Amino acid sequence: MAQKGVQLDRETFSCSICLDLLKDPVAIPCGHSYCMNCIKSFWDEEDQKKVYSCPQCRQIFTPRPVLVKNTMLAVLVEKLKKTGLQVAPADHCYAGPEDIACDICTGRKLKAVKSCLACLASYCEKHLQRHYDAAPLKKHKLVEPSKKLQENICSHHDEVMKMFCRTDQQCVCYLCTVDEHKGHDIVSATAERNERQRELEVSQQNIQCRIQDKEKDVKVLQQEVEAINRSADKTVQDSEKIFTELIRLLEKRSFDVKQQIRSQQKSEVSRVKELQEKLEQEITELKGKNAELEQLSHTEDHNEFLRNYPSLLQISESTDTSRLSIRPLRYFEDVTAAVSETRDKLQDVLSERWANISGTVTVVDVLLSNSQAGPKTRADFLKYSQEITLDPNTAHACVLLSRGNRKARVMNKHQSYPSHPDRFTNRCQVLNRESLTGRCYWEVEWSGFEVFIAVTYKTICRAGEKCRFGNSDESWALYCSSDLYEFRHDKLKTPDSVPQSSRIGVYLDHRAGILSFYSVSETMTLLHTVQTTFTQPLYAGLGLYHWFGGTTVEFCRLK
């Protein structure tokens, strides 16, 4: 209780401007007391208006009152100082560079706790108290401290802007309504705020609905990611299992062939060795017989020769070896040839099927399953617009490039192009420079007799019949003439329609294997679309008939 009383005394004898104990206290005509320097500084700022007021009650004085030190009050303050009270607020109460300062405080200012939209001033807790005590001030609108209070003052009339001009969509003061905004649609700022508040609430509701929808979409996409991962993981496991079974099958077949070869090897070697031993035994017998005959030939006794000769002529039947020289020696080479043939056939099957497997993998596109997968309007197509420039190294000698290599024109004489392996030699054709992957869209404008608008692999032939766009499985082309559109691929021709426009749009989704040609005028008319599997990056191609000079094709700028 004692402390509370001391606190009351300290507040009673504190200056409401600096919030410190009074220094050289003075009393002004309204009865409020301030430090002499504080009230002097406050009134110095009001000198231009020649009207002086009390910082607390706002009572106005004219002329400027003469200040005289209140001796009795000064003595009381000195006695308070001897009590050892802390007379300065804590440092955290003072306004820093980023804070909003109290407009009433002098010297080191305290932080403002509220701003008044009527007074257009900010107040610390001490100086704000009058707004709670004085009846006229209780009606003022207090808000969180703001640095933008002066923006509520009209720059022309120095008045608070409480009106809103709907004609010019700006806040104005009441004098503006009879001046430059006379005759305009004027309402109070409060009324305009209320209407805009209702619109804001509707906008917030719409935004919240959109947030909910997008959150649902995000959840669906997250589920889609999980489903993709699950499917991919299971497919990898299943594929590994299938390939493992295939490898085991090949290993078993390899083992079986090896066992058959070794078994046959053992059998044949046994037969050969048996024959070899028989021949070696026969050789031994023949050598013995030959030695006996040699000995008999040297016998001088004629009777002995004649007695033994008949028995020595009896020789065992010779083993038949004629089959050893009937054919060249070929043992297991035929097996090698058979295995090699099987390998080649298996490679062919794997190559053919692998393209299908690879194409099946690359065509997987989850987003194609929803309504936003493909473009519907020309604005949608333009989102994928691709800047196309032609490659001079591919241009036929009769094709002249211009406009930054975006336009091709057929000429009656050869251009001075250097030799290059990528150049077309017997067809007036040219490819673009950049490879096309992902989703791409471009448009071409053509004029003349006949042109080809194509996409192709870069590996397309540069000479011969297969180099002509649409004449092999490496290119897809739209043939354009004055009376016909015709899609061509791998020598197959598909008539589409009668030309309606000289501008052609081409849409490519490399991953999904989609290629579409459109006639572009006020609307887009689909001419032909194809679904396939692209195994290489694609390039845009233009084909022009070289014996008709003046035919041109140009890639349009779409951005």
Order of alpha helices (4+ residues) and beta strands (2+ residues): alpha-beta-beta-alpha-beta-beta-alpha-beta-beta-alpha-alpha-beta-beta-beta-beta-alpha-alpha-alpha-alpha-beta-beta-beta-beta-beta-beta-beta-beta-beta-beta-beta-beta-beta
